[in-house]
Amino acid sequence: MDIDIAPQLAEFREEIRRWLDDHLVGEFAQIRGVGSPTDDAAWEARLAWEKELGAGGWLGLGWPREYGGRGASLAEEVVFEYEYARAAAPARVGTQALELLGPTLIRFGTDRQRERFLPKIVAVEEMWGQGFSEPGSGSDLASVSTRARRDGDDWVIDGQKIWTTFGHHADWLYVLCRTDPDSTLRHKGLSLLLVPVDQPGVEVRPIRNLAGGSEFSECYFDGARTSTDMVVGEVGGGWPVVMATLGMERGAALMPMQLSMEREVQETITQASKLGATADPRIRRRLTDAYIAVHLMRSTNLRIVSDLIDPDAGVPGARSAAAAAIMKLFASTEHQKLGELALDIQGDLGLLESDEFSPASNAQKMFLLSRAETIYGGTAEIQRNIVSERVLGLPR
Ligand SMILES: Cc1cc2nc3c(=O)[nH]c(=O)nc-3n(C[C@H](O)[C@H](O)[C@H](O)COP(=O)(O)OP(=O)(O)OC[C@H]3O[C@@H](n4cnc5c(N)ncnc54)[C@H](O)[C@@H]3O)c2cc1C
């Protein structure tokens, strides 16, 4: 599928370009390309920008109109993401809600939950954090030990979550809890609860990361409360809900990553030329490999999308699921290689602490922050297990 020439999309693309040209100016132009899913740099400015996007009707594009969305087609969403990346607009801060919780509520939530939460997400009035992982439960999520028990009209929650992305910016957390302590089956007796942060029973402590930022947090629940209608899906039936959310994290959320990586590859090539590093054939070869990798990602993404848009083109379910699993693994490992290359090109400069937005610090950030990409959203080893078992059909 060539999204650049589809005539019905050309007008939509022009509208996006015009809007971005008109609005990505002034203080917002200063934060072009700033931030990532693991970087809360320039948070306030990015938050203001996201409100601007929401007011312009560009958030929750594919969501139903009654919940503040635009009812856009998948093709339109893809065009938007490409234009957004082309303009180097700031990395979005509401991804947890817009890409993960929102679609989960649309699929599994009650009408009341959808009416209560979705419009506030697209208006950027409430931020969300994902409370799945615990100190003893990450890849093996069914082993979570955070508990919730009924007390009148409330659930009362005790336990600890960790690595909650943007947790200290969150107004609400979606928390995987064990609600049936007697369940003998690990995947049963779990529920997904929506929990307000602003209450005495919740404490959120930011954690400092490798790059010196603190975009994630640990969250403590000590008699925290939420009302009984704040369960997403069935009580005790949280597992399929959480698996669907993780599926979104490993699939749909990858497109923006490929797009920003295209820009980073281009920047790395420019830096290499500027610093004379292209005289080294080993650097030239690594740059070529990075360029090829990002174009493989682009082609694979377009194949996934064209399958989804045009089911007659192939066997959408199987082919897209396979491609998404492979992409998570490929994208995260290739991004790490690019971070290493960008830092090597900087030479000694890459070892110095430098100004926030200098090329050297951009390279340092890419190098350091990309370490986490083979961990969050499913580790590289877990992705290899998925690819070998579900894609290649190998034995466990
Ligand atoms: C930057 C960042 C942001 C995050 N954001 C969030 C968030 O917002 N919300 C949230 O809930 N969590 C978040 N996480 C947590 C993330 O989901 C977990 O770190 C991840 O699932 C791995 O779990 P773990 O850290 O407990 O490692 P473990 O599961 O203990 O794994 C340790 C090692 O063992 C390997 N391993 C484990 N099981 C297997 C297996 N079956 N086969 C082969 N190898 C295996 C792993 O690959 C890994 O190398 C984030 C993590 C990071 C780094």
The ligand as a MOL file (V3000), in Angstrom:
LIG
                    3D

  0  0  0     0  0            999 V3000
M  V30 BEGIN CTAB
M  V30 COUNTS 53 58 0 0 0
M  V30 BEGIN ATOM
M  V30 1 C 11.7280 2.0490 31.0290 0
M  V30 2 C 10.7420 1.0560 31.5540 0
M  V30 3 C 9.4140 1.4100 31.6550 0
M  V30 4 C 8.4820 0.5090 32.1620 0
M  V30 5 N 7.1840 0.9140 32.2970 0
M  V30 6 C 6.3090 0.0940 32.9080 0
M  V30 7 C 4.9770 0.5380 33.1920 0
M  V30 8 O 4.6010 1.6780 32.8720 0
M  V30 9 N 4.1490 -0.2880 33.8500 0
M  V30 10 C 4.5200 -1.5420 34.2170 0
M  V30 11 O 3.7050 -2.2530 34.7950 0
M  V30 12 N 5.7710 -2.0100 33.9650 0
M  V30 13 C 6.6760 -1.2200 33.3290 0
M  V30 14 N 7.9460 -1.6520 33.0990 0
M  V30 15 C 8.3410 -2.9850 33.5760 0
M  V30 16 C 8.5640 -4.0080 32.4610 0
M  V30 17 O 7.3320 -4.4110 31.9110 0
M  V30 18 C 9.3260 -5.1960 33.1020 0
M  V30 19 O 10.5950 -4.7060 33.4820 0
M  V30 20 C 9.4790 -6.3430 32.1280 0
M  V30 21 O 8.2540 -6.9610 31.8720 0
M  V30 22 C 10.4810 -7.3970 32.6610 0
M  V30 23 O 10.1400 -7.7740 33.9500 0
M  V30 24 P 11.2300 -7.7820 35.1200 0
M  V30 25 O 11.9190 -6.4630 35.1200 0
M  V30 26 O 10.5320 -8.2150 36.3670 0
M  V30 27 O 12.3070 -8.8700 34.6930 0
M  V30 28 P 12.1210 -10.4400 34.8110 0
M  V30 29 O 10.7970 -10.8520 34.2800 0
M  V30 30 O 12.4870 -10.8600 36.1810 0
M  V30 31 O 13.2320 -10.9370 33.7830 0
M  V30 32 C 14.6290 -10.9700 34.1220 0
M  V30 33 C 15.3610 -11.5920 32.9500 0
M  V30 34 O 14.9170 -12.9540 32.7630 0
M  V30 35 C 14.4490 -13.1350 31.4290 0
M  V30 36 N 13.2820 -14.0340 31.4200 0
M  V30 37 C 12.1960 -13.9690 32.2420 0
M  V30 38 N 11.3220 -14.9490 31.9190 0
M  V30 39 C 11.8570 -15.6270 30.8700 0
M  V30 40 C 11.4000 -16.7320 30.0770 0
M  V30 41 N 10.2210 -17.3250 30.3010 0
M  V30 42 N 12.2120 -17.1520 29.0800 0
M  V30 43 C 13.3980 -16.5210 28.8170 0
M  V30 44 N 13.8780 -15.4960 29.5460 0
M  V30 45 C 13.1040 -15.0330 30.5460 0
M  V30 46 C 14.0390 -11.7410 30.9640 0
M  V30 47 O 14.0640 -11.6430 29.5690 0
M  V30 48 C 15.0940 -10.8640 31.6320 0
M  V30 49 O 16.2650 -10.8570 30.8720 0
M  V30 50 C 8.8970 -0.7940 32.5680 0
M  V30 51 C 10.2380 -1.1590 32.4520 0
M  V30 52 C 11.1660 -0.2480 31.9570 0
M  V30 53 C 12.6110 -0.6560 31.8550 0
M  V30 END ATOM
M  V30 BEGIN BOND
M  V30 1 1 1 2
M  V30 2 1 2 3
M  V30 3 2 2 52
M  V30 4 2 3 4
M  V30 5 1 4 5
M  V30 6 1 4 50
M  V30 7 2 5 6
M  V30 8 1 6 7
M  V30 9 1 6 13
M  V30 10 2 7 8
M  V30 11 1 7 9
M  V30 12 1 9 10
M  V30 13 2 10 11
M  V30 14 1 10 12
M  V30 15 2 12 13
M  V30 16 1 13 14
M  V30 17 1 14 15
M  V30 18 1 14 50
M  V30 19 1 15 16
M  V30 20 1 16 17
M  V30 21 1 16 18
M  V30 22 1 18 19
M  V30 23 1 18 20
M  V30 24 1 20 21
M  V30 25 1 20 22
M  V30 26 1 22 23
M  V30 27 1 23 24
M  V30 28 2 24 25
M  V30 29 1 24 26
M  V30 30 1 24 27
M  V30 31 1 27 28
M  V30 32 2 28 29
M  V30 33 1 28 30
M  V30 34 1 28 31
M  V30 35 1 31 32
M  V30 36 1 32 33
M  V30 37 1 33 34
M  V30 38 1 33 48
M  V30 39 1 34 35
M  V30 40 1 35 36
M  V30 41 1 35 46
M  V30 42 1 36 37
M  V30 43 1 36 45
M  V30 44 2 37 38
M  V30 45 1 38 39
M  V30 46 1 39 40
M  V30 47 2 39 45
M  V30 48 1 40 41
M  V30 49 2 40 42
M  V30 50 1 42 43
M  V30 51 2 43 44
M  V30 52 1 44 45
M  V30 53 1 46 47
M  V30 54 1 46 48
M  V30 55 1 48 49
M  V30 56 2 50 51
M  V30 57 1 51 52
M  V30 58 1 52 53
M  V30 END BOND
M  V30 END CTAB
M  END
